[in-house]
Amino acid sequence: MKEDTRAFITVKVKDLIGAPSCCAEAKAVGQSWLDAVGTEKEVEATQKLITEVEADIVTIDGLIAFAGSETGAQVFGAEKAKEVLAHAEEIKAAGAQYCDCPACAACLAILEKKGEL
């Protein structure tokens, strides 16, 4: 991996694991990747990172479905779920394909560099 790509991914992995919306599994995989950078384990850790971010990134339609569901209302609270739903519909109308929360934004940035990893 090129050094500039590694530096970019390092920033994005730190963004991911620091995001309040990041799941525990992604935090663990991200930290493992950071720990493996520059070692013989980096290639394997990179594959695990890619697999995890591909699994965790939320499509805009998935976000809309979740925010509009009873489970979404339980997770976010009824009012916040309505706000998230309205926001998701707004960004979908503007062309978004994925959730734009900090965790999903970091996942997307990592995936956009997948060919360089």
Backbone bond lengths (Angstrom), bond angles and torsions (degrees), N, CA, C in turn:
res aa  C-N    CA-C-N  psi(-1)  N-CA   C-N-CA  omega(-1)  CA-C   N-CA-C  phi
1 M - - - 1.442 - - 1.530 108.13 -
2 K 1.314 115.17 136.14 1.460 119.66 178.80 1.532 109.64 -65.94
3 E 1.312 114.71 150.30 1.462 120.21 -176.64 1.525 112.57 -62.24
4 D 1.346 117.95 -38.92 1.463 119.00 179.99 1.533 110.85 -68.16
5 T 1.318 117.00 -34.53 1.464 120.83 176.07 1.522 109.92 -67.35
6 R 1.310 117.11 -44.62 1.464 121.67 178.26 1.527 110.33 -58.93
7 A 1.320 117.02 -42.82 1.469 120.63 179.89 1.533 110.42 -64.48
8 F 1.327 116.78 -42.22 1.465 121.26 178.82 1.532 110.28 -62.69
9 I 1.331 116.87 -47.78 1.459 121.37 -178.51 1.526 110.00 -64.24
10 T 1.315 117.26 -37.55 1.466 120.54 177.90 1.524 110.55 -58.94
11 V 1.312 117.32 -45.53 1.468 121.26 178.07 1.529 110.21 -61.76
12 K 1.321 116.45 -45.39 1.466 120.28 -177.35 1.528 112.16 -68.36
13 V 1.326 117.68 -35.84 1.469 120.12 176.23 1.526 109.73 -66.51
14 K 1.316 117.31 -40.27 1.472 119.89 176.24 1.521 110.42 -63.85
15 D 1.334 117.32 -39.61 1.465 120.60 175.06 1.525 110.55 -60.49
16 L 1.329 115.59 -44.44 1.460 121.11 -179.17 1.519 111.25 -60.28
17 I 1.317 117.19 -54.24 1.458 119.00 -174.89 1.530 112.54 -71.03
18 G 1.319 117.07 -18.36 1.458 120.71 176.54 1.521 114.01 -88.75
19 A 1.324 116.71 -7.82 1.464 120.92 -177.32 1.527 110.68 -75.88
20 P 1.326 117.28 132.92 1.472 120.21 178.12 1.528 112.41 -60.18
21 S 1.317 117.11 -26.25 1.467 121.18 -177.87 1.526 112.88 -88.63
22 C 1.317 118.33 4.37 1.462 122.27 -179.79 1.528 109.82 -80.04
23 C 1.333 115.73 133.05 1.468 120.34 178.93 1.530 110.49 -76.37
24 A 1.316 115.52 162.46 1.461 121.40 -177.95 1.527 112.22 -61.06
25 E 1.331 116.90 -38.76 1.460 120.15 -179.46 1.527 111.17 -63.32
26 A 1.324 116.59 -44.40 1.462 119.80 179.79 1.525 111.11 -66.68
27 K 1.326 117.06 -37.03 1.469 119.84 176.04 1.530 110.18 -60.24
28 A 1.331 116.80 -44.30 1.467 120.83 -178.84 1.526 111.21 -65.82
29 V 1.322 117.02 -45.37 1.469 120.64 179.78 1.528 109.99 -65.29
30 G 1.321 116.80 -41.30 1.462 120.31 178.30 1.518 112.13 -61.99
31 Q 1.326 115.96 -43.87 1.466 119.05 178.91 1.515 110.92 -65.87
32 S 1.321 116.85 -38.64 1.469 120.39 176.95 1.523 110.78 -62.13
33 W 1.342 115.96 -38.63 1.459 119.11 177.79 1.527 110.01 -64.21
34 L 1.327 116.76 -46.87 1.469 119.81 179.32 1.529 110.85 -58.13
35 D 1.330 116.12 -41.04 1.466 120.40 -179.94 1.525 112.06 -67.12
36 A 1.336 117.19 -27.16 1.471 121.51 -176.07 1.524 113.58 -89.33
37 V 1.320 117.85 -13.52 1.467 120.54 -177.29 1.528 110.05 -56.25
38 G 1.322 113.71 128.98 1.463 120.14 178.10 1.522 114.23 82.40
39 T 1.323 116.91 4.88 1.467 120.31 178.49 1.522 109.63 -113.51
40 E 1.320 115.36 176.56 1.461 120.32 177.49 1.522 111.78 -68.81
41 K 1.306 118.05 -11.33 1.470 122.51 -179.78 1.533 113.21 -91.75
42 E 1.317 116.88 -1.31 1.463 119.97 -174.59 1.526 113.11 -62.57
43 V 1.316 118.65 -42.68 1.465 121.19 -178.02 1.531 110.43 -61.99
44 E 1.319 116.42 -47.66 1.466 121.03 179.41 1.530 110.49 -63.21
45 A 1.313 117.16 -42.83 1.469 121.26 179.84 1.522 110.48 -65.42
46 T 1.323 117.18 -34.35 1.464 121.00 178.14 1.519 110.35 -65.26
47 Q 1.317 117.21 -42.54 1.470 120.63 177.50 1.527 110.93 -61.36
48 K 1.317 116.48 -42.21 1.469 120.62 178.22 1.528 110.88 -64.99
49 L 1.312 116.67 -38.20 1.458 121.02 177.86 1.523 110.56 -62.85
50 I 1.311 116.75 -47.96 1.464 120.94 179.64 1.527 110.42 -59.21
51 T 1.321 116.62 -46.77 1.463 120.75 179.44 1.526 110.94 -58.79
52 E 1.319 116.40 -43.07 1.469 120.50 -178.49 1.527 111.88 -67.22
53 V 1.315 117.94 -46.07 1.464 118.49 -177.74 1.526 111.08 -69.35
54 E 1.324 117.38 -32.59 1.464 119.37 175.04 1.530 110.92 -64.03
55 A 1.313 116.58 -36.54 1.466 120.96 -179.72 1.524 111.98 -75.70
56 D 1.328 117.00 -29.96 1.464 120.28 -171.45 1.518 115.41 -93.93
57 I 1.312 117.98 -25.07 1.462 118.68 -177.67 1.529 108.70 -63.57
58 V 1.307 116.21 135.81 1.467 122.07 -175.58 1.528 109.08 -101.52
59 T 1.321 115.22 126.22 1.463 118.57 175.70 1.518 109.42 -68.46
60 I 1.306 116.17 158.81 1.458 119.44 179.42 1.524 110.43 -64.01
61 D 1.327 117.27 -37.25 1.460 119.73 177.70 1.532 110.90 -66.83
62 G 1.313 116.99 -35.92 1.462 120.67 175.95 1.513 111.41 -64.90
63 L 1.324 116.75 -40.55 1.462 120.80 178.07 1.521 110.54 -65.27
64 I 1.315 116.98 -43.50 1.461 120.51 178.82 1.525 110.27 -60.54
65 A 1.322 116.13 -45.92 1.469 119.83 179.75 1.529 110.96 -62.31
66 F 1.314 116.95 -43.42 1.467 120.49 -178.59 1.523 111.40 -67.76
67 A 1.319 116.71 -48.88 1.471 120.07 -177.97 1.522 111.44 -62.36
68 G 1.316 117.12 -30.40 1.459 120.99 -179.51 1.517 114.33 -87.79
69 S 1.332 116.60 1.77 1.463 120.23 -177.17 1.528 111.81 -96.91
70 E 1.317 114.68 168.13 1.467 120.41 175.34 1.527 110.18 -63.34
71 T 1.317 116.79 -39.00 1.468 120.25 178.22 1.527 110.42 -63.15
72 G 1.315 116.58 -41.58 1.458 120.04 177.06 1.517 111.56 -60.28
73 A 1.322 116.62 -41.78 1.467 121.09 178.13 1.526 110.89 -64.07
74 Q 1.327 116.82 -35.73 1.467 120.50 178.01 1.521 111.08 -69.69
75 V 1.328 116.64 -40.36 1.465 121.06 -177.95 1.532 111.30 -71.98
76 F 1.327 115.99 -49.42 1.462 120.68 -175.28 1.526 113.61 -87.83
77 G 1.325 116.58 -23.76 1.464 121.17 -165.82 1.520 106.31 92.62
78 A 1.322 116.97 147.60 1.470 121.24 -172.23 1.524 113.06 -57.11
79 E 1.318 117.67 -47.35 1.466 120.33 -177.21 1.528 111.91 -68.61
80 K 1.310 116.15 -43.69 1.474 119.73 179.90 1.531 109.93 -64.92
81 A 1.330 117.44 -37.54 1.470 120.36 178.19 1.523 110.19 -60.94
82 K 1.319 117.05 -39.79 1.467 120.50 177.55 1.528 110.54 -64.05
83 E 1.329 116.25 -40.49 1.463 120.53 178.38 1.528 110.93 -64.72
84 V 1.336 116.23 -44.27 1.467 120.87 179.54 1.522 109.76 -63.13
85 L 1.325 116.74 -43.51 1.462 121.28 178.72 1.526 110.95 -60.55
86 A 1.322 117.26 -47.34 1.464 120.50 179.62 1.527 110.61 -61.90
87 H 1.327 116.48 -42.37 1.468 120.29 178.98 1.525 110.64 -63.31
88 A 1.332 116.35 -44.73 1.463 120.70 -179.46 1.526 111.06 -61.61
89 E 1.307 117.06 -42.99 1.465 120.32 178.33 1.522 110.98 -64.44
90 E 1.329 115.98 -37.22 1.470 120.91 178.88 1.530 111.37 -65.21
91 I 1.326 117.04 -46.98 1.465 118.17 -177.64 1.530 110.96 -73.41
92 K 1.336 117.53 -28.16 1.466 119.61 174.65 1.526 109.40 -64.52
93 A 1.331 116.31 -44.16 1.465 120.73 179.01 1.528 110.99 -60.74
94 A 1.330 116.47 -28.43 1.468 121.16 178.94 1.526 111.79 -86.34
95 G 1.345 117.22 -0.49 1.450 120.16 175.25 1.519 116.54 108.99
96 A 1.324 117.93 0.47 1.466 119.92 -179.34 1.524 110.70 -64.16
97 Q 1.302 115.18 141.15 1.466 121.12 176.54 1.518 111.54 -105.51
98 Y 1.348 116.08 -19.17 1.453 121.13 -176.12 1.520 110.81 -131.80
99 C 1.321 114.79 158.66 1.455 122.58 171.42 1.531 108.04 -54.82
100 D 1.316 116.28 147.59 1.470 119.17 -179.53 1.523 113.11 -110.78
101 C 1.345 116.94 18.97 1.471 118.90 175.42 1.538 107.94 -63.11
102 P 1.319 117.54 163.10 1.469 119.22 -177.81 1.530 114.33 -56.60
103 A 1.330 118.23 -38.32 1.473 120.15 -179.80 1.520 110.71 -67.98
104 C 1.322 117.59 -47.27 1.464 120.27 -179.47 1.528 111.19 -66.63
105 A 1.323 117.11 -36.87 1.468 119.91 177.59 1.533 110.57 -62.12
106 A 1.332 117.16 -40.62 1.462 120.58 177.46 1.528 110.38 -66.84
107 C 1.345 117.07 -42.12 1.470 120.50 177.19 1.523 110.50 -58.18
108 L 1.319 116.69 -46.39 1.456 120.82 -179.19 1.528 111.06 -61.47
109 A 1.313 117.00 -43.60 1.470 120.40 179.33 1.529 111.00 -61.44
110 I 1.322 116.82 -40.10 1.465 120.78 177.69 1.526 110.03 -65.12
111 L 1.330 115.98 -46.25 1.469 119.86 -178.73 1.523 112.43 -64.52
112 E 1.310 117.21 -31.05 1.467 120.12 177.77 1.528 111.58 -66.24
113 K 1.324 117.87 -19.22 1.464 122.56 177.82 1.534 111.66 -102.17
114 K 1.320 117.08 7.10 1.476 121.45 -174.83 1.528 112.15 -51.57
115 G 1.308 117.84 -40.92 1.452 121.27 -179.41 1.522 113.80 -64.65
116 E 1.309 117.04 -19.04 1.462 121.56 179.67 1.520 112.56 -95.93
117 L 1.322 115.42 -7.84 1.464 119.14 -177.69 1.505 109.70 -88.51
